Amino acid sequence: MKSKWLVFLFTVLFLAIFTMENAFAQELITAPQKVYKAPEENFGFIPPPIDLSHLTPTTHLFGAAASSWDWRALGGVTSVKNQNPYGTCWCFAACGDLESKVLINELFTADYSELNIQACNP
């Protein structure tokens, strides 16, 4: 007698779940098209006015500025490299900048691998 009730109960539960599955199914609907309207005045953030009247101009602390400054003449630039067919000018520019900064600040020449950096870029 118990097994009949269990079979009946499982059957009712199965049918309830099966029929409720379709009741909770979501319909595919498309989102409404957004229409962008640019504001009439698009100036971005405008900071509040600042009173700078209390500041006075000063002369250079280290004397007059040089009329010209060229790191090539002062030996602060590394050698020119050929990027040939690689098309990685961004990598050569970044490495050249880093190599020059090391040369100027640390006083030794470093030669970093541009192709290694490019190969690690996903």
C-alpha positions as CSV (number, residue, x, y, z in Angstrom):
1,M,0.0,0.0,0.0
2,K,2.9,2.3,0.8
3,S,4.6,1.7,-2.5
4,K,1.4,2.7,-4.4
5,W,1.3,6.0,-2.5
6,L,5.0,6.6,-3.2
7,V,4.6,5.9,-6.9
8,F,1.6,8.2,-7.0
9,L,3.5,11.0,-5.0
10,F,6.5,10.7,-7.3
11,T,4.3,10.8,-10.4
12,V,2.5,13.9,-9.2
13,L,5.8,15.6,-8.3
14,F,7.3,14.7,-11.7
15,L,4.3,16.1,-13.6
16,A,4.3,19.2,-11.4
17,I,7.9,19.9,-12.1
18,F,7.6,19.0,-15.8
19,T,4.7,21.4,-16.3
20,M,6.2,24.2,-14.1
21,E,9.4,24.0,-16.2
22,N,7.5,25.5,-19.1
23,A,5.7,28.0,-17.0
24,F,9.0,29.5,-15.8
25,A,10.7,29.6,-19.2
26,Q,11.6,33.1,-20.3
27,E,10.7,34.5,-23.6
28,L,13.4,35.9,-25.7
29,I,12.8,39.6,-26.2
30,T,15.0,42.2,-27.6
31,A,16.1,45.3,-25.8
32,P,14.7,48.6,-27.0
33,Q,17.0,50.6,-29.2
34,K,18.7,53.4,-27.3
35,V,18.7,56.7,-29.0
36,Y,21.7,58.8,-27.9
37,K,21.2,62.5,-27.9
38,A,24.3,64.6,-27.3
39,P,23.9,67.5,-24.9
40,E,23.9,71.0,-26.4
41,E,26.9,72.1,-24.3
42,N,29.4,69.4,-24.0
43,F,32.3,71.1,-22.2
44,G,33.1,68.3,-19.7
45,F,34.1,69.1,-16.1
46,I,34.6,72.8,-15.5
47,P,36.6,73.3,-12.3
48,P,35.7,76.1,-9.9
49,P,37.8,79.3,-10.2
50,I,41.0,79.5,-8.2
51,D,42.4,82.7,-6.7
52,L,46.1,82.8,-7.6
53,S,46.7,86.5,-6.8
54,H,48.8,85.7,-3.7
55,L,51.4,83.9,-5.9
56,T,54.4,85.9,-7.1
57,P,56.7,84.9,-10.0
58,T,60.2,83.8,-9.1
59,T,63.4,83.5,-11.0
60,H,64.9,80.1,-11.8
61,L,66.5,78.6,-8.7
62,F,69.4,77.1,-10.7
63,G,70.1,80.0,-13.0
64,A,69.0,80.6,-16.5
65,A,67.6,77.8,-18.6
66,A,69.8,76.4,-21.4
67,S,69.1,77.7,-24.9
68,S,69.2,74.1,-26.2
69,W,69.4,70.6,-24.8
70,D,70.1,67.5,-26.8
71,W,70.5,64.1,-25.2
72,R,72.1,62.8,-28.5
73,A,75.0,65.2,-28.1
74,L,75.3,64.4,-24.4
75,G,75.4,60.6,-24.9
76,G,72.0,59.9,-23.3
77,V,70.4,58.0,-26.2
78,T,71.0,54.3,-27.1
79,S,71.7,53.1,-30.6
80,V,69.1,53.0,-33.4
81,K,67.5,49.6,-33.9
82,N,65.8,48.1,-36.9
83,Q,62.3,46.8,-36.4
84,N,62.2,45.5,-39.9
85,P,59.1,43.4,-40.7
86,Y,57.8,43.1,-37.1
87,G,55.6,46.2,-37.0
88,T,56.1,46.7,-33.3
89,C,57.0,50.4,-33.2
90,W,55.3,50.8,-29.9
91,C,57.6,48.2,-28.4
92,F,60.8,49.7,-29.8
93,A,59.7,53.2,-28.7
94,A,59.0,52.0,-25.1
95,C,62.2,50.0,-24.9
96,G,64.2,52.9,-26.3
97,D,62.8,55.2,-23.8
98,L,63.5,52.8,-20.9
99,E,67.1,52.2,-22.2
100,S,67.7,55.9,-22.4
101,K,66.4,56.6,-18.9
102,V,68.6,53.8,-17.5
103,L,71.6,55.3,-19.4
104,I,71.0,58.8,-18.1
105,N,70.2,57.8,-14.5
106,E,72.4,54.7,-13.9
107,L,75.3,55.5,-16.4
108,F,75.3,52.1,-18.0
109,T,74.0,50.9,-21.4
110,A,71.1,48.3,-21.2
111,D,69.9,46.5,-24.3
112,Y,66.4,45.2,-23.7
113,S,64.7,42.7,-26.0
114,E,61.8,44.3,-27.9
115,L,60.8,41.1,-29.6
116,N,60.6,39.3,-26.2
117,I,58.1,42.0,-25.0
118,Q,56.2,41.8,-28.2
119,A,56.0,38.0,-28.0
120,C,54.5,38.2,-24.5
121,N,51.7,40.5,-25.6
122,P,48.5,38.5,-26.1
